[in-house]
Amino acid sequence: MKGSSNVSLMLLVITILSLLILNIPPSGAAITCSTVIKDVAPCVSYLRSGSGMPPSACCTGAKALAAAASATADKQTACGCLKSASKSLNPNPGLAKSLPGNCGINLGFTISPTVDCTK
């Protein structure tokens, strides 16, 4: 009985460790594309056809993204997610470029379908 209890405990530990390992985002980044998209979702209509300053909900999301993407790996992940999303969203290039500054943040990269996210 004691042997079967030890085996069960060991299997539980292995299962938990496996789940933790599988849940680690690639390249050491802690941020995910779903987080990035959730943060910038309030900006989509503004980036497509807005004018003037971005809505406050957009800046709140952009600030959350900037806070979450503080490490280099996180910035590269966020950049790649936004680059990919911008290809299908087709944002106004001027609005996309000025969004971080208009929201009082620095992402460390430009929101563009052609940005090099490795730098």
N, C-alpha and C positions, 0 to 999 in steps of 0.2 A: 504494500500500500504506500509506504513512504517513497519507494522508488518511482512509482507512477506520479506521485505528487511533485517530485523533483523534476521529472520530465515535463509535466504540464507547466510548471513555473518557468523552466528554461524555454519552452516553446512560446510562452507569453512574452518573455523578454525579447526573444528573437523577432517575434512579430512586431512588437512596439518599435524596436530599433529599425527594422526594415521600413516601416511606415514613416518614421522620422527621416530616414535617409532618402526615401522616394519623394518626400515633400519639400526637400531643399531645392530652391530655385537654381537654375543652371548658372555657372560661372561665379558662384559666390554671391550673387545679387539677392537681396532680401525682398525687392519689389517685384511685382508680377504685372503682366500686361493687363490683367483684369483690374488691378488697382489703378493703373495709369488711366485706363479708359473710363473707369468710374469717376476719377478725379476731374477729367477734362470734359466729361459728357455735357455739363452745363454750358460749355463754350462752343459747342458744335454749330448752332444756328448763328451765333455771332461771327464765328470764323468763316462761315459760308457767305453770309450776306449782311453782316452788321456794319455799324459805323460808329465813330466816336469811341468812347471808353467801353470796355467790356462790362457786362452785368456783374453785380457783386457776387452772385452764386458762382460765376465763372472764375473770378479771382480767388474766391474761397477754395475752390477745387485746385486751382493752379498753385496756390500757396501750400496746400496739403501735399501736392505732388512734389514741390520743391523741398519740403521738409522730409518727405519719405525718401527722396533721391539725393542723399547727401554723399554717399560713397561713390567712387568712380564706377564700380560695377553696377550700382543702382542707376546712375546717370546713363550709362551705356544701354542698360535694359530699357529705361524709360524712353530714351532717344529712339531706339529701334522700334518700340511699340508705337510711338507717335509718328515715326517715319512711315511705317506700314499703314497706319490708320489714315495718314494724310493722303496717301495714294487713292484711297477710295472716297474719302470725304471731300477732296478737292477744295481745300480752304483758300481764301483770298491770301496770297503770299504776303502782302503788306500787313494785314491784320495778324497773321500767324507770327510774323517776325516781331511785331511790336507788342504782342500779348504779354510776354513776361515783364517787359518794362512798364507797360500800362497797369500791371497788377502789382508792381513793386517787388518783383522777384528776379532772380537770376538762375536759370536752369543750367547754364553752362553749355548750352547748345541751342541751335536755331530749330524751330519747328518747320520742317520742310521735307518734301519727298526725296530730296537729293542730298541731305546732310550726311556727312561721314560720321557715324556714331562710334567709330573706333578711336577718335581723338578726344 
